[in-house]
Amino acid sequence: MSDGERIALPIVLVGPMGAGKSRVGQRLATSVDAPFIDTDLRIAERYGPIDEIFAREGEEYFRIVEREVVAEALREEAVISLGGGAVLHPDTLADLAGLAVVWLRVSREAVRPRLAGGNRPLIAEGGLDRWSAILAERRPLYEAVADLSIDTSRRSVARIVDAITERFGGTR
């Protein structure tokens, strides 16, 4: 890629919890000199911790809040990490059409240590088996929206960022 090439933004990272969307997103944003938006962090900043939103208001309310934050983020020129379930909303699926979308995949074995000790309300009960069931449900949606799919199980963040920038061309 030449110095004159600019990477098209936004670039959106989707995938299951523990796939590395936040870590990869931060590094990619730095690499292309773009802002980084983690929609889960934005939700937490505005509404409080996600596990508390689930406990206090339930998943349905969380999905409404998530949709609002995601719709706003997708209008920004940034690297954007979506929460794993953001693809469940039909309007989000429609918004992702035509955007650069990267599906970060991860194996069950590799995600196990990444999920240890976290506050993830959807797998609080059921653990890794619940994670696998959620992934099976969402996989067709990730596949449908993705322009690029990368397995993060055994690949360094630097190599993942390189693959994304190669695919979507250039630097900012």
Secondary structure as the mmCIF struct_conf table of DSSP 4:
data_model
#
loop_
_struct_conf.conf_type_id
_struct_conf.id
_struct_conf.beg_label_comp_id
_struct_conf.beg_label_asym_id
_struct_conf.beg_label_seq_id
_struct_conf.end_label_comp_id
_struct_conf.end_label_asym_id
_struct_conf.end_label_seq_id
TURN_TY1_P TURN_TY1_P1 ASP A 3 GLY A 4
BEND BEND1 LEU A 9 LEU A 9
STRN STRN1 ILE A 11 VAL A 14
TURN_TY1_P TURN_TY1_P2 MET A 17 GLY A 18
BEND BEND2 ALA A 19 ALA A 19
HELX_RH_AL_P HELX_RH_AL_P1 LYS A 21 SER A 31
TURN_TY1_P TURN_TY1_P3 VAL A 32 ASP A 33
STRN STRN2 PHE A 36 ASP A 38
HELX_RH_AL_P HELX_RH_AL_P2 THR A 39 TYR A 47
HELX_RH_AL_P HELX_RH_AL_P3 ILE A 50 GLU A 57
HELX_RH_AL_P HELX_RH_AL_P4 GLU A 59 ALA A 73
TURN_TY1_P TURN_TY1_P4 LEU A 74 ARG A 75
BEND BEND3 GLU A 76 ALA A 78
STRN STRN3 VAL A 79 SER A 81
HELX_LH_PP_P HELX_LH_PP_P1 LEU A 82 GLY A 83
TURN_TY1_P TURN_TY1_P5 GLY A 84 GLY A 85
HELX_RH_3T_P HELX_RH_3T_P1 ALA A 86 LEU A 88
BEND BEND4 HIS A 89 HIS A 89
HELX_RH_AL_P HELX_RH_AL_P5 PRO A 90 LEU A 96
TURN_TY1_P TURN_TY1_P6 ALA A 97 GLY A 98
BEND BEND5 LEU A 99 LEU A 99
STRN STRN4 ALA A 100 ARG A 105
HELX_RH_AL_P HELX_RH_AL_P6 ARG A 108 LEU A 115
TURN_TY1_P TURN_TY1_P7 ALA A 116 GLY A 117
HELX_RH_3T_P HELX_RH_3T_P2 PRO A 121 ILE A 123
TURN_TY1_P TURN_TY1_P8 ALA A 124 GLY A 126
HELX_RH_AL_P HELX_RH_AL_P7 GLY A 127 VAL A 145
BEND BEND6 ASP A 147 ASP A 147
STRN STRN5 LEU A 148 ASP A 151
BEND BEND7 SER A 153 ARG A 155
HELX_RH_AL_P HELX_RH_AL_P8 VAL A 157 PHE A 168
BEND BEND8 GLY A 170 GLY A 170
#
